[in-house]
Amino acid sequence: MDKRVFEKYLRRCGELPRIGVSSSRAVVIPAYDEAEELPPTLDSLVPALAAAPRRVAVIVVVNHPAGASETSSLATLRMLEARKREMPDLSVLYAPGLAGGVGAARKLGMDSFLASHTAESADDALIWSLDADTRVEKEYFARVEDAFNDRPDAGFCTLGFRHEPGATPELERAIREYEAYLRDYISELRRAESPYAFYSIGSAFAVRGGTYVRAGGMKVRNAGEDFYFLQECAKCGGFFELPDVLVHPSARLSGRNAFGTGPALEKITAGKGLNRIPAAAFAGLRELVAAAKIPENLADPERFAAAVPEEVRAFLNSCRFRENWHRILANTPRDASARQRAFHRWFDGLKTLRLLHALAENF
């Protein structure tokens, strides 16, 4: 990748801890208060590492926010120190007082891994994103490695997943309902031919090092960091889904994030249904994507606005589409493919979600 882009990114990261393993492959695992969940995850990694075609650095970022007790972190550090005897490629980063939650921990691990690389080697580097409570299959590394080899132009991939069984029958029903909800949502995005039709689960993706840098690195947010990060990766190039079930996230209630698996399970087990987006809303998205395929529409914002349903047009107006698109056209080559790429960079995954919610309210 471009040396200036790579070096500029690392300068923005500031001083980073050194990774004790020299490798072009890494799996990064944030660990906050995970002294009980992390050991089974490491157990599942051992056979996967043995089956991996190339050496993989296992980077565990032990962290806790300022003011939190260090008890669990220190217990985790002791356990990891003992683990190094059977996992020689294990690197531990300790980040007490880390602000920014799991996104900041993921970013610290991924940035530190890439700091050991050069601009020339970054595009060949692969980073797996995993959680401390997620078990993996033996083929976890090997299948992803093979898939990236078959798709040299892809910047990232999402992995097939199935959550661990729920601890109670009630929780088991809830997690399967949530999985069905996610599958239906992504299926509808694909039917609409949205370029953002992918799962954004922090424990179920892998990314090339160069794509990671070009996307601006992992996002640090209170929630949704994986969604925002993968959205930016999608703007940098292609991606694919590896449907093989390779990871098994925990099916547990958690209030750490504003949305995601934990809050969804709490809602379902409390007897509240998930807010499913109606088919009519996805139909509106399909019409917008179809309109963007017509070169004449993208050459004129007025013509484009007239080509979509009234409710979609109202949403575009709220986003100041006409003003924004005139500006984008002035800075985009005059060919259909460039304009379509520019449109979907502007109408990204977040705008897609906002449009669907707006249409759902209307319908």
C-alpha positions in Angstrom: 0.0 0.0 0.0 1.0 3.7 -0.3 3.9 4.3 2.1 2.8 7.8 3.0 -0.8 6.6 3.9 0.6 3.8 6.1 3.1 6.0 7.9 0.6 8.8 8.4 -1.8 6.3 10.0 0.8 5.0 12.4 1.8 8.5 13.4 -1.8 9.2 14.3 -1.8 6.1 16.6 1.1 7.5 18.7 3.3 5.2 20.7 2.2 1.6 20.6 3.2 -1.4 22.6 5.4 -4.0 20.9 4.1 -7.4 19.9 6.5 -10.1 20.9 5.7 -12.4 17.9 6.9 -11.7 14.4 4.1 -12.8 12.0 2.0 -11.7 9.1 -1.1 -13.1 10.7 -2.8 -12.2 14.0 -6.0 -12.8 16.0 -6.9 -9.9 18.3 -9.0 -10.6 21.5 -10.1 -7.8 23.8 -10.6 -9.1 27.4 -12.4 -7.0 30.0 -13.6 -8.9 33.0 -13.3 -12.2 31.1 -11.3 -14.4 33.5 -13.9 -17.2 33.3 -14.8 -16.9 29.6 -11.3 -16.5 28.1 -9.8 -19.9 28.9 -12.3 -22.0 26.9 -11.7 -19.6 24.0 -8.0 -20.1 24.2 -8.6 -23.9 24.4 -10.5 -23.7 21.1 -7.7 -21.7 19.5 -5.0 -24.3 20.2 -6.1 -26.9 17.5 -6.9 -24.0 15.2 -3.4 -22.6 15.5 -2.0 -26.1 14.9 -4.0 -26.4 11.7 -3.2 -22.9 10.4 -1.1 -22.7 7.2 0.9 -19.8 8.6 2.1 -18.7 12.0 -0.6 -16.6 13.8 0.1 -14.2 16.7 -2.5 -14.4 19.4 -2.9 -10.8 20.8 -5.0 -10.5 24.0 -5.7 -6.9 25.1 -6.5 -7.1 28.8 -8.2 -3.9 29.8 -10.6 -2.2 32.2 -12.0 1.3 32.4 -10.7 3.9 34.8 -12.1 3.4 38.3 -12.9 -0.3 37.7 -11.4 -3.0 40.0 -8.2 -4.6 38.8 -9.0 -7.9 40.4 -10.3 -9.6 37.2 -7.6 -8.1 35.0 -4.8 -9.3 37.3 -6.3 -12.8 37.4 -6.5 -12.8 33.6 -2.9 -11.7 33.4 -1.8 -14.6 35.7 -3.7 -17.1 33.7 -2.3 -15.8 30.4 1.3 -15.9 31.7 0.8 -19.6 32.5 -0.8 -20.2 29.1 2.4 -19.0 27.3 4.0 -22.4 27.9 1.5 -24.1 25.5 0.8 -21.0 23.3 4.3 -19.6 22.5 2.8 -17.2 20.0 0.6 -15.5 22.7 1.2 -11.8 23.2 -0.5 -9.9 26.1 -1.1 -6.2 26.1 -2.2 -4.7 29.4 -4.2 -1.5 29.2 -5.6 -0.4 32.6 -7.8 2.6 32.5 -8.5 2.2 28.8 -11.3 4.6 27.6 -13.5 3.7 24.7 -14.5 0.1 25.5 -14.1 -2.9 23.3 -13.5 -0.7 20.2 -10.5 0.9 21.8 -9.1 -2.5 22.9 -9.5 -4.0 19.5 -7.9 -0.9 17.9 -4.9 -1.1 20.3 -4.3 -4.8 19.5 -4.7 -4.3 15.7 -2.6 -1.1 15.6 0.2 -2.7 17.6 0.2 -5.7 15.2 0.5 -3.4 12.2 3.2 -1.3 13.8 5.5 -4.3 13.3 4.9 -4.2 9.6 5.9 -2.0 6.6 3.7 -0.5 4.0 4.9 -3.2 1.6 3.9 -6.1 4.0 0.6 -4.6 5.3 -1.5 -5.7 2.3 -0.4 -9.3 2.8 -1.1 -9.2 6.6 -4.4 -10.7 7.9 -6.1 -9.8 11.1 -8.8 -12.0 12.7 -11.2 -10.2 15.1 -12.4 -12.3 18.0 -14.1 -11.9 21.4 -13.0 -13.4 24.7 -16.3 -15.4 25.0 -16.2 -16.9 21.5 -15.1 -20.4 20.7 -13.7 -21.2 17.2 -13.6 -24.3 15.0 -10.4 -26.1 14.2 -10.6 -24.7 10.6 -10.9 -21.1 11.8 -7.6 -19.9 10.4 -7.1 -22.4 7.6 -10.5 -21.7 5.9 -10.1 -17.9 6.1 -6.6 -18.1 4.7 -7.7 -20.2 1.7 -10.7 -18.0 1.0 -8.5 -14.8 0.9 -6.1 -16.6 -1.4 -9.0 -17.3 -3.7 -10.1 -13.7 -3.6 -7.0 -11.5 -3.8 -9.1 -8.3 -4.4 -11.2 -8.7 -1.2 -10.4 -6.4 1.7 -12.3 -8.2 4.4 -14.6 -11.2 5.0 -17.3 -12.0 7.5 -17.5 -15.5 9.0 -20.4 -17.9 9.5 -21.5 -18.0 13.1 -23.8 -19.8 15.5 -24.1 -18.8 19.1 -23.4 -21.2 21.9 -26.5 -22.8 23.4 -28.4 -20.6 25.8 -28.0 -21.4 29.5 -31.7 -21.9 29.9 -34.5 -22.9 27.5 -35.7 -19.3 27.5 -32.3 -18.0 26.6 -31.9 -20.7 23.9 -35.2 -19.6 22.3 -34.1 -16.0 22.5 -30.7 -16.5 20.8 -32.2 -18.5 17.9 -34.8 -15.8 17.4 -32.1 -13.2 17.4 -30.1 -15.1 14.8 -33.1 -15.5 12.6 -33.7 -11.8 12.9 -30.1 -11.1 11.7 -30.3 -13.5 8.9 -33.6 -12.0 7.6 -32.2 -8.5 7.8 -29.1 -9.4 5.8 -31.1 -11.4 3.3 -33.4 -8.4 2.6 -30.4 -6.2 2.1 -29.0 -8.6 -0.4 -32.3 -8.8 -2.2 -32.2 -5.0 -2.5 -28.6 -5.4 -3.8 -27.2 -3.1 -1.2 -23.4 -3.0 -1.2 -23.6 -3.0 2.7 -25.3 -6.4 3.0 -22.9 -8.0 5.6 -23.0 -9.0 9.2 -21.1 -6.6 11.5 -20.3 -8.9 14.4 -17.0 -8.2 16.2 -16.1 -11.8 16.7 -16.8 -12.9 13.2 -14.7 -11.1 10.6 -11.1 -10.9 9.3 -9.5 -8.0 7.4 -6.4 -7.4 5.4 -3.9 -5.1 7.0 -3.9 -2.6 4.1 -7.7 -2.4 4.1 -7.6 -1.8 7.9 -5.3 1.2 7.4 -7.2 2.6 4.4 -10.4 2.4 6.4 -8.9 4.5 9.2 -8.5 1.7 11.7 -11.0 0.3 14.2 -13.5 2.8 15.4 -13.8 3.8 19.0 -17.4 4.4 19.9 -19.8 3.7 22.8 -21.5 1.1 20.6 -21.6 -0.1 17.0 -17.8 0.2 16.4 -17.7 -3.0 14.3 -20.6 -1.7 12.1 -18.8 1.7 11.5 -15.5 0.0 10.9 -16.7 -2.6 8.3 -18.7 0.1 6.6 -15.5 2.0 5.9 -13.7 -1.2 4.9 -16.5 -1.8 2.3 -15.9 1.6 0.8 -12.2 0.6 0.3 -12.9 -2.4 -1.8 -14.5 -5.8 -2.1 -15.6 -8.3 0.6 -17.1 -11.7 0.8 -19.0 -13.9 3.3 -17.5 -17.2 4.3 -20.7 -19.1 5.2 -18.9 -21.9 7.1 -19.8 -21.8 10.8 -16.4 -21.0 12.2 -17.2 -19.1 15.4 -19.5 -19.6 18.3 -20.2 -16.4 20.3 -21.6 -16.7 23.8 -25.4 -16.4 24.2 -25.4 -14.3 27.4 -27.2 -11.3 28.6 -25.0 -8.2 28.8 -25.6 -4.5 29.4 -22.2 -3.3 28.3 -23.4 -2.0 24.9 -26.4 0.0 23.9 -27.3 -2.5 21.2 -26.2 -5.9 19.9 -26.6 -9.4 21.2 -26.9 -8.7 24.9 -29.6 -6.0 24.7 -31.5 -8.0 22.1 -31.6 -11.0 24.3 -32.8 -8.9 27.3 -35.6 -7.5 25.1 -36.7 -10.9 23.8 -36.6 -12.6 27.3 -38.6 -9.7 28.7 -41.4 -10.5 26.2 -40.8 -7.6 23.9 -40.5 -8.4 20.2 -37.6 -7.1 18.1 -38.5 -4.2 15.8 -38.6 -5.9 12.4 -38.4 -3.7 9.4 -41.5 -4.2 7.1 -41.1 -5.5 3.6 -42.4 -2.2 2.2 -39.3 -0.4 3.6 -37.0 -2.8 1.9 -38.9 -2.3 -1.3 -38.2 1.4 -1.0 -34.5 0.6 -0.6 -34.6 -1.7 -3.7 -36.1 1.2 -5.8 -33.3 3.5 -4.7 -30.6 1.1 -5.5 -32.2 0.4 -8.9 -32.4 4.1 -9.6 -28.7 4.4 -8.9 -27.9 1.8 -11.6 -29.1 4.2 -14.3 -26.3 6.5 -15.4 -28.7 9.3 -16.5 -30.1 9.4 -13.0 -26.7 9.9 -11.3 -25.8 12.6 -13.8 -28.6 14.8 -12.5 -29.8 14.9 -8.8 -33.2 16.2 -9.9 -33.7 13.3 -12.2 -32.5 10.9 -9.5 -34.9 12.3 -6.9 -37.8 12.0 -9.4 -37.0 8.4 -10.0 -37.5 7.2 -6.4 -40.8 6.9 -4.4 -42.0 10.0 -2.6 -41.1 8.6 0.9 -37.5 7.9 -0.3 -37.3 11.3 -1.8 -38.3 12.9 1.5 -35.5 11.1 3.2 -33.0 12.2 0.5 -34.2 15.8 1.0 -33.5 15.4 4.8 -29.9 14.4 3.9 -29.5 17.4 1.5 -29.0 15.0 -1.4 -29.2 17.6 -4.2 -26.6 19.9 -2.6 -24.3 17.1 -1.7 -24.6 15.3 -5.0 -23.8 18.5 -7.0 -20.6 18.8 -5.0 -19.7 15.1 -5.4 -20.3 15.2 -9.2 -17.9 18.1 -9.5 -15.2 16.0 -7.9 -16.0 12.6 -9.6 -14.8 11.4 -13.1 -17.6 11.5 -15.7 -18.1 7.8 -16.1 -21.0 5.7 -14.9 -19.0 3.3 -12.7 -17.2 6.1 -10.9 -20.4 7.9 -10.2 -22.1 4.7 -8.9 -19.2 4.1 -6.5 -19.4 7.7 -5.4 -23.1 7.4 -4.7 -22.7 4.3 -2.6 -19.8 5.9 -0.7 -22.2 8.7 0.2 -25.3 6.5 0.6 -23.5 4.2 3.0 -24.5 1.6 5.5 -25.6 4.2 8.1 -27.8 6.0 5.6 -29.2 2.7 4.5 -30.2 1.9 8.1 -31.6 5.4 8.7 -33.7 5.2 5.4 -35.1 1.8 6.5 -36.1 3.1 9.9 -37.6 6.2 8.3 -39.6 4.1 5.9 -40.7 1.7 8.6 -42.2 4.7 10.5 -44.1 5.7 7.4 -45.5 2.2 6.8 
